[in-house]
Amino acid sequence: VRRALEVCAEALPRAPVLVHCTHGKDRTGLLVSLLLHAAGASAEEVAAEYARTDAWAATAEGRAAQEAMLPARLAARLDLDGFCRASPATLHELWRRVEARYGSVDGYMSAIGVAPAT
């Protein structure tokens, strides 16, 4: 996570940064949420942005894309409808757990070696 944040921070002064994946709710969602936090977005704004993935995830196309990326043995055992969702509550729960362990999102970023934005 630290390296991904560093790559984005190093590139931003020169050009926009494109971060993507198949679905956008797990590792990419975490990375983008940390970038938004570092840029000063509120927890509600970050959660709302994270939840934008849900609009696509709820479609047949989004579900099919996620299913295609999973090994068949996993896809058969998962509730794909639930697995594909990206609700604001999920991000709020992640932040709650981060805050319980590190004191704050900034505390987490400091713990992984990311200096505060200046």
QUIBELCOR-V656038 format. One record per helix or strand of 2 or more residues. SS is the DSSP state (2 for helix, 1 for strand). FROM is the first residue (numbers start at 1). LEN is the number of residues. If there is no record, write none. Layout:
BEGIN
<<SS/FROM/LEN> <SS/FROM/LEN>>
END
This chain:
BEGIN
<<2/2/11> <2/27/12> <2/43/15> <2/60/10> <2/72/4> <2/80/4> <2/88/15> <2/105/7>>
END
